[in-house]
Amino acid sequence: MSPQDAVLAANAAFYEAFAKQDLCAMDEVWAQDAPVACLHPGWRPLVGRPEVMTSWAVILNGGNAPPVRYAAATAHVMGGFAYVLCTEDLPQGKLVATNVFILEGSAWKMVHHHASPMVTRPNPNPPPPPPPPRRRMVH
């Protein structure tokens, strides 16, 4: 398996734990030794494993976890560091997410998750408007 495929598998495990509301699986996804942080949409930044895992316990065990489907995941690997960019589809709308992983031992582990609303705007580079009609000169 290529490093990119391994990172994408770790990313898929994160979303599978989320979808199944499985706190044990979510705990397994996150790094044990490296510092971790998380930024849920609308939350303040969470820093440190106890705070991050407590947030997941609240989300997953509180019965309020929204169904999430991720898409368009792309992995970028640089040695023992990697990040995945993807979208998250929720009933309330679409989010964009960055998931950061490190190689801890022989497994890719999450050290940071950041999801925020995706702003949908018109095409930032629309085609130019057609030129105005040419006026005919009348003498």
ABEGO torsion letter per residue (X at the ends): XBAAAAAAAAAAAAAAAAAAGBAAAAAAABBAABBBBBBBBGBBBBBEAAAAAAAAAAAAAAGABBBBBBBGBBBBBBEABBBBBBBBBBAAEBBBBBBBBBBBEABBBBABBBBBBBBBBBBABBBBBBBBBBBBBBX
